[in-house]
Amino acid sequence: MSATDKDVHYREIITKAVCGKGRKFSETKHSITPGDKPTSILGCWIINHKYGSKKKGDAVEINGNYDINIWYSYSGNTKTNVATETVAYNDVVSLVMQDSDILSDDVEVIARTIQQPNTLEALIASNGKDVEVQVEREFLVEVIGETKMSVLVNPEGTSDEMDEELWEDPIEDEKFEDLDPNFLMGELEE
């Protein structure tokens, strides 16, 4: 049946769908000043990551924060301590796939971390007092909104008979005779 036949009917369906997607990888450098002049860095980890997201124009803005914990030695490597600082960030993720047929501005934004904030490197700065921490993170965002789609409608409707015929797959008893009952049990003879 061609699209020019007068028996062809289309229906418009309003549904929620992914109307935009984006992904962003970021590297950030933070400068932390411990309470004591560090001699060496023994470890650095990031905890308590929290973030929120909202759509702004053709992008999604992600605002978040996390705690950076630096374990360091001081006093000529005779003592240790942990410096903790909460740092904030703002990432703007461009939407590379976008549907212009969104029916309203009332959209849902889903932001997921592909890479949680992670320390790449922690070094004592050239001034000898600060610690420079290189952090990476990556987000995937999706914008879900109402959109309209057209579907071809079968003018004859659907038939229960037709559905049964499509799913019917008669298996003959002879095919069961060839099955090895020990196959699933892992008891095949070699």
BAFI-3210 file (N, C-alpha, C; in Angstrom, 3 decimals, decimal comma, padded with zeros to 6 digits):
// residues 190
n [1|2|3|4|5|6|7|8|9|10|11|12|13|14|15|16|17|18|19|20|21|22|23|24|25|26|27|28|29|30|31|32|33|34|35|36|37|38|39|40|41|42|43|44|45|46|47|48|49|50|51|52|53|54|55|56|57|58|59|60|61|62|63|64|65|66|67|68|69|70|71|72|73|74|75|76|77|78|79|80|81|82|83|84|85|86|87|88|89|90|91|92|93|94|95|96|97|98|99|100|101|102|103|104|105|106|107|108|109|110|111|112|113|114|115|116|117|118|119|120|121|122|123|124|125|126|127|128|129|130|131|132|133|134|135|136|137|138|139|140|141|142|143|144|145|146|147|148|149|150|151|152|153|154|155|156|157|158|159|160|161|162|163|164|165|166|167|168|169|170|171|172|173|174|175|176|177|178|179|180|181|182|183|184|185|186|187|188|189|190]
n.u [000,850|000,667|001,713|-000,020|-002,480|-005,935|-006,765|-004,851|-003,941|-002,849|-001,797|-001,287|000,834|001,399|004,179|006,615|010,027|013,583|014,933|017,220|020,783|023,995|027,541|030,330|033,731|035,883|038,779|040,221|042,135|042,925|043,898|045,104|045,600|047,316|047,299|049,875|053,267|053,794|055,861|055,886|053,519|051,231|048,894|045,805|042,392|038,976|035,808|032,275|030,729|028,437|025,776|023,745|021,458|020,341|018,444|019,662|019,062|020,585|022,007|023,069|023,419|025,584|025,957|028,053|029,748|032,565|034,558|037,988|040,541|043,664|046,369|049,236|052,764|054,748|057,110|059,713|059,095|058,308|055,855|052,313|049,321|045,885|044,501|041,484|039,250|036,379|035,348|033,826|032,198|031,353|029,925|029,224|027,304|027,095|024,331|024,400|022,779|019,640|016,157|013,979|011,266|010,021|007,256|006,681|008,159|008,598|010,671|012,513|015,609|018,283|021,223|024,156|027,028|029,724|032,366|033,291|034,396|037,883|041,188|043,907|046,511|048,547|050,494|053,156|053,119|055,090|055,576|055,899|054,068|051,419|049,206|048,756|046,073|045,062|042,083|039,744|036,611|033,500|030,489|027,267|024,430|020,868|017,968|014,609|011,513|008,144|007,039|005,907|004,816|004,227|002,274|001,671|-001,505|-003,180|-005,804|-007,516|-007,425|-006,346|-005,932|-006,805|-006,406|-004,422|-002,271|-001,857|-001,059|001,388|002,982|002,935|004,730|005,129|006,444|007,832|007,494|009,636|011,882|012,481|013,536|016,177|017,515|020,011|019,716|021,542|022,952|022,569|023,312|025,980|027,211|028,323|029,603|032,943]
n.v [-001,173|002,169|005,532|007,244|006,095|006,261|004,851|004,861|005,724|007,961|008,426|010,767|010,623|011,572|011,535|010,783|011,293|010,884|013,886|015,277|014,993|014,798|014,932|015,247|015,574|016,534|018,174|019,440|021,722|022,037|024,052|023,416|024,355|022,987|022,671|022,498|022,845|020,858|017,920|015,620|014,013|011,642|010,466|010,970|011,519|011,582|012,352|012,275|013,318|015,471|016,620|018,644|019,273|021,288|022,427|024,808|026,842|025,676|023,751|021,790|022,588|021,712|021,753|021,216|019,675|018,439|016,683|017,068|015,107|015,160|013,303|013,837|014,210|015,968|018,197|017,235|014,588|013,318|013,436|013,014|014,136|014,943|016,917|018,500|019,723|021,289|021,588|023,445|023,102|023,891|022,671|022,926|021,283|020,742|020,158|017,786|016,200|017,105|017,544|019,507|019,603|019,638|019,703|021,300|023,520|022,203|020,043|017,056|016,564|014,399|013,596|011,773|010,373|009,344|009,055|009,271|012,022|012,007|011,646|012,596|013,488|014,631|017,125|018,836|022,300|024,844|026,884|025,583|025,407|024,921|022,378|021,048|019,712|017,580|016,859|014,618|014,228|012,990|013,456|012,317|013,491|013,631|014,910|014,831|015,055|016,006|014,917|014,732|012,109|010,458|007,712|004,903|003,654|000,612|000,151|-001,987|-002,843|-004,884|-008,376|-011,112|-013,660|-013,287|-012,467|-014,809|-016,572|-015,463|-015,944|-018,603|-021,581|-024,488|-027,321|-030,333|-033,671|-035,333|-033,692|-033,299|-035,736|-035,692|-034,143|-033,762|-034,809|-034,333|-032,102|-029,450|-029,924|-030,207|-032,633|-033,828|-036,365|-036,911]
n.w [000,000|-000,848|000,149|-001,010|-001,232|-000,393|001,806|003,717|006,940|009,442|012,801|015,368|018,062|021,350|023,359|025,938|025,458|024,818|024,205|023,937|024,162|025,734|026,472|028,631|029,405|031,994|033,287|036,177|038,117|041,487|044,226|047,331|050,694|053,202|056,855|057,833|056,614|053,897|053,590|052,048|049,807|050,730|049,997|048,184|048,019|046,891|048,167|049,046|046,844|045,373|043,304|041,100|038,377|035,578|032,764|030,514|028,030|025,122|026,461|029,336|032,677|035,229|038,614|041,317|044,161|046,052|048,500|048,996|050,159|051,537|052,385|054,094|054,850|057,294|058,927|058,235|057,355|059,738|060,954|060,335|058,657|057,754|055,310|054,602|052,196|050,911|047,624|044,972|041,773|038,337|035,544|032,117|029,882|026,559|024,396|022,053|020,501|019,650|019,835|018,115|018,315|020,824|022,965|025,193|027,644|029,925|030,975|031,802|033,325|033,203|034,712|034,696|036,253|034,425|034,940|038,139|040,218|040,367|041,591|039,679|039,997|042,680|043,877|045,595|045,547|043,849|045,664|048,038|050,129|049,353|047,970|044,841|043,160|040,693|039,080|037,568|035,837|034,465|032,683|031,574|029,989|029,674|028,171|028,756|027,270|026,259|023,126|019,712|017,618|014,493|013,493|011,395|010,763|010,677|008,578|008,660|011,184|013,996|014,268|016,300|015,376|013,424|015,056|016,569|014,561|013,811|016,038|016,381|016,441|015,488|017,047|016,327|017,603|016,933|016,894|019,567|020,299|019,452|021,293|023,817|027,038|029,082|028,451|029,523|032,105|032,130|031,731|029,501|027,432|026,563]
ca.u [000,000|001,505|001,270|-001,045|-003,781|-006,790|-007,014|-003,729|-004,264|-001,791|-002,219|-000,228|000,909|002,238|004,882|007,871|011,168|014,850|014,913|018,546|021,850|025,308|028,564|031,469|034,851|036,547|039,926|040,298|043,233|042,571|045,034|044,704|046,654|047,211|047,633|051,328|054,011|053,969|057,149|055,542|052,105|051,110|047,677|044,778|041,164|037,817|034,595|031,079|030,373|027,014|025,569|022,405|021,531|019,164|018,615|019,814|019,214|020,973|022,983|022,682|024,390|025,748|026,638|028,315|030,905|033,127|035,620|039,321|041,298|045,086|047,174|050,588|053,714|055,361|058,222|060,765|058,529|058,200|054,451|051,343|048,042|044,989|043,851|040,226|038,627|035,249|035,465|032,636|032,478|030,237|030,176|028,165|027,338|026,345|023,466|024,790|021,591|018,522|014,903|013,376|009,813|009,557|005,958|006,629|009,448|008,632|011,477|013,235|017,031|018,961|022,684|024,821|028,484|030,406|033,585|033,197|035,614|038,985|042,476|044,917|047,838|048,617|051,893|053,434|053,308|056,433|055,741|056,220|053,004|050,156|049,171|047,957|045,390|044,453|040,893|038,975|035,223|032,797|029,036|026,367|023,142|019,745|016,808|013,400|010,378|007,023|007,191|004,824|005,262|003,150|002,360|000,772|-002,558|-003,728|-007,243|-008,276|-007,285|-005,544|-006,710|-006,222|-005,961|-003,153|-001,260|-001,560|-000,312|002,757|003,737|002,846|005,914|004,924|007,635|007,454|008,043|010,895|012,975|012,816|014,308|017,582|018,095|020,796|019,195|022,649|023,640|022,510|023,896|027,431|027,677|028,549|030,714|033,962]
ca.v [000,000|003,364|006,657|008,008|005,427|006,977|004,027|005,016|006,639|008,209|008,982|011,458|010,174|012,412|010,644|011,284|010,703|011,596|014,974|015,876|014,235|015,426|014,258|016,140|015,168|017,728|018,090|020,666|021,782|022,724|024,351|023,219|024,760|022,247|023,416|022,438|022,828|019,430|017,390|014,713|013,647|010,201|010,002|011,982|010,890|012,467|011,732|013,106|014,028|015,806|017,521|018,841|019,714|021,943|022,821|026,244|027,037|024,475|023,016|021,417|023,086|020,834|022,377|020,200|019,839|017,228|016,901|016,554|014,734|014,970|012,745|014,338|014,218|017,277|018,181|016,335|013,226|012,712|013,470|013,028|014,780|014,939|018,199|018,298|020,955|021,106|022,460|023,480|023,183|024,157|022,134|023,169|020,195|021,078|019,099|017,550|015,662|017,855|017,500|020,844|019,469|019,461|020,380|022,296|023,785|021,365|018,876|016,380|016,444|013,307|013,684|010,618|010,422|008,221|008,989|010,050|012,810|011,113|012,334|012,182|013,806|015,572|017,520|020,036|023,432|025,434|027,737|024,702|025,394|024,432|021,110|021,156|018,437|017,476|016,013|014,363|013,779|012,949|013,362|012,077|014,104|013,402|015,772|014,086|015,952|015,511|015,141|014,155|011,248|009,945|006,277|004,390|002,851|-000,406|000,435|-003,208|-003,160|-006,075|-009,592|-012,087|-014,787|-012,925|-012,494|-016,207|-017,167|-014,954|-016,486|-020,052|-022,255|-025,882|-028,159|-031,733|-034,562|-035,914|-032,766|-033,493|-036,972|-035,409|-033,351|-034,468|-034,357|-033,983|-030,930|-028,347|-030,343|-030,223|-034,006|-034,356|-037,293|-036,417]
ca.w [000,000|-000,925|000,975|-001,718|-001,121|000,546|002,981|004,652|008,030|010,417|014,080|016,087|019,454|022,202|024,270|026,505|024,759|024,968|023,229|023,887|024,821|025,732|027,280|028,843|030,250|032,526|034,196|036,956|039,089|042,729|045,100|048,729|051,632|054,464|058,075|058,025|055,355|053,592|053,139|050,938|049,688|050,952|049,332|047,937|047,567|046,803|048,712|049,239|045,618|045,248|042,172|040,565|036,983|035,007|031,359|030,262|026,593|024,380|027,276|030,696|033,644|036,390|039,752|042,322|045,047|046,641|049,483|048,655|051,350|051,233|053,476|053,836|055,972|057,521|059,889|057,750|057,282|061,068|061,372|059,225|058,906|056,598|055,028|053,885|051,708|049,998|046,453|044,118|040,341|037,446|034,202|031,144|028,906|025,343|023,884|020,669|019,829|020,187|019,089|018,168|018,398|022,196|023,045|026,267|028,297|031,117|030,641|032,881|033,013|033,898|034,609|035,324|036,178|033,780|035,746|039,376|040,415|040,691|041,613|038,709|040,512|043,797|044,014|046,374|044,635|043,858|046,848|049,165|051,139|048,792|047,236|043,623|042,922|039,359|039,217|036,352|036,004|033,190|032,812|030,452|030,306|028,775|028,395|028,402|027,133|025,456|021,696|018,934|016,532|013,650|013,246|010,380|011,355|009,790|008,512|008,936|012,597|014,265|014,410|017,211|014,551|012,810|016,103|016,911|013,456|013,826|017,162|016,386|015,918|015,873|017,224|016,149|018,620|016,492|017,223|020,970|020,432|019,188|022,365|024,828|028,337|029,975|027,922|030,467|033,367|031,991|031,830|028,164|027,314|025,634]
c.u [000,893|000,887|000,182|-002,410|-004,640|-007,128|-005,904|-004,095|-003,058|-002,414|-001,015|-000,305|001,839|002,843|006,096|009,004|012,427|014,923|016,260|019,538|023,146|026,241|029,734|032,459|035,560|037,753|040,046|041,483|042,774|043,844|044,536|045,882|046,462|047,615|049,131|052,000|054,332|055,400|056,929|054,046|052,025|049,862|046,695|043,544|040,013|036,587|033,462|030,718|028,857|026,869|024,092|022,534|020,223|019,488|018,687|020,080|019,500|021,988|022,353|023,802|024,396|026,548|026,835|029,472|031,352|034,212|036,910|040,052|042,740|045,781|048,610|051,460|054,281|056,436|059,267|060,341|058,445|056,756|053,568|050,057|047,195|044,358|042,604|039,666|037,499|035,403|034,206|033,077|031,190|030,638|028,976|028,325|026,470|025,523|023,781|023,642|020,398|017,324|014,236|011,857|009,308|008,296|005,865|008,027|009,613|009,356|012,129|014,685|017,616|020,452|023,277|026,328|028,987|031,709|033,393|034,464|036,718|040,290|043,406|046,317|047,703|050,088|052,021|053,770|054,706|056,652|056,027|055,137|051,717|050,339|048,250|047,404|044,705|043,321|040,235|037,565|034,569|031,316|028,384|025,024|022,121|018,617|015,594|012,230|009,281|007,251|006,062|005,426|004,053|003,368|001,316|-000,228|-003,064|-005,242|-008,096|-008,202|-006,376|-006,469|-006,014|-005,712|-004,592|-002,026|-000,868|-000,750|001,138|003,604|003,727|004,093|005,795|006,255|007,180|008,161|009,396|012,090|013,401|013,672|015,797|018,258|018,847|020,343|020,298|023,361|023,681|023,145|025,416|028,012|027,880|029,733|031,682|034,514]
c.v [001,233|004,490|007,469|007,348|006,142|006,150|004,143|006,082|006,761|008,743|009,691|011,037|011,130|011,493|011,343|010,542|011,498|012,619|015,684|015,031|015,019|014,678|015,221|015,520|016,438|017,341|019,449|020,588|022,599|022,937|024,316|023,624|024,000|023,136|023,459|022,422|021,371|019,092|016,453|014,402|012,133|009,617|011,141|011,274|011,882|011,717|012,761|013,945|014,220|016,772|017,590|019,387|020,393|022,373|024,331|026,422|025,720|023,630|022,628|021,884|022,160|021,594|021,322|020,574|018,472|017,622|016,283|016,322|014,450|014,473|013,131|014,182|015,634|017,121|017,144|014,870|012,538|012,659|013,460|013,713|014,644|016,326|017,904|019,647|020,588|022,107|022,338|023,550|023,458|023,658|022,448|022,132|020,582|019,883|018,912|016,956|016,371|017,789|018,867|020,791|019,175|020,296|021,419|022,479|022,954|020,059|018,309|016,232|015,328|013,469|012,507|010,788|009,157|007,972|009,886|010,887|011,926|011,911|011,746|012,357|014,787|015,853|018,742|021,149|024,020|026,355|026,914|024,605|024,742|023,056|021,313|019,776|018,503|016,447|015,839|013,935|013,799|012,714|013,020|012,670|013,740|014,342|015,011|015,066|015,310|015,884|014,422|013,279|010,736|008,469|005,882|003,462|001,875|-000,195|-000,799|-003,582|-004,357|-007,247|-010,525|-013,297|-014,504|-012,968|-013,924|-016,877|-016,711|-015,614|-018,008|-020,647|-023,725|-026,639|-029,608|-032,588|-035,138|-035,019|-032,922|-034,741|-036,732|-034,617|-034,231|-033,967|-033,933|-032,700|-029,782|-028,679|-030,393|-031,616|-034,613|-035,313|-036,761|-037,547]
c.w [000,000|-000,092|000,282|-001,666|-000,095|001,784|004,025|005,680|008,953|011,684|014,685|017,541|020,196|023,253|024,863|025,819|025,079|023,836|023,130|024,655|024,756|026,664|027,428|029,810|030,697|033,361|034,863|037,898|040,286|043,543|046,543|049,616|052,945|055,656|058,337|056,653|055,011|053,137|051,955|050,979|049,782|050,282|049,152|047,402|047,650|047,290|048,715|048,013|045,557|044,080|041,814|039,154|036,572|033,578|031,275|028,781|025,882|025,139|028,607|031,617|034,854|037,436|040,820|043,218|045,555|047,627|048,951|049,970|050,944|052,492|053,172|055,085|056,084|058,594|059,481|057,739|058,649|061,570|060,127|059,654|057,636|056,485|054,205|053,473|050,756|048,860|045,603|042,658|039,581|036,067|033,318|030,041|027,715|024,896|022,398|019,864|020,448|019,262|019,228|018,329|019,808|022,367|024,148|026,846|029,566|030,781|031,897|032,436|033,868|033,646|035,371|035,213|035,499|034,532|036,956|039,514|040,998|040,643|040,566|039,276|041,662|044,069|044,911|045,385|044,798|045,064|048,113|050,219|050,635|048,146|046,041|043,287|041,555|039,455|037,854|036,724|034,630|033,434|031,482|030,858|029,243|029,174|027,876|028,383|026,321|024,004|020,977|017,849|015,772|013,401|012,199|011,055|010,308|009,744|008,803|010,409|012,789|014,485|015,379|016,454|013,953|013,842|016,460|015,822|013,468|014,910|017,208|015,758|016,325|015,946|017,183|017,192|018,228|016,860|018,679|021,172|020,240|020,305|023,355|026,201|029,299|029,553|028,937|031,807|033,298|032,037|030,447|028,171|026,278|024,806]
res [m|s|a|t|d|k|d|v|h|y|r|e|i|i|t|k|a|v|c|g|k|g|r|k|f|s|e|t|k|h|s|i|t|p|g|d|k|p|t|s|i|l|g|c|w|i|i|n|h|k|y|g|s|k|k|k|g|d|a|v|e|i|n|g|n|y|d|i|n|i|w|y|s|y|s|g|n|t|k|t|n|v|a|t|e|t|v|a|y|n|d|v|v|s|l|v|m|q|d|s|d|i|l|s|d|d|v|e|v|i|a|r|t|i|q|q|p|n|t|l|e|a|l|i|a|s|n|g|k|d|v|e|v|q|v|e|r|e|f|l|v|e|v|i|g|e|t|k|m|s|v|l|v|n|p|e|g|t|s|d|e|m|d|e|e|l|w|e|d|p|i|e|d|e|k|f|e|d|l|d|p|n|f|l|m|g|e|l|e|e]
***
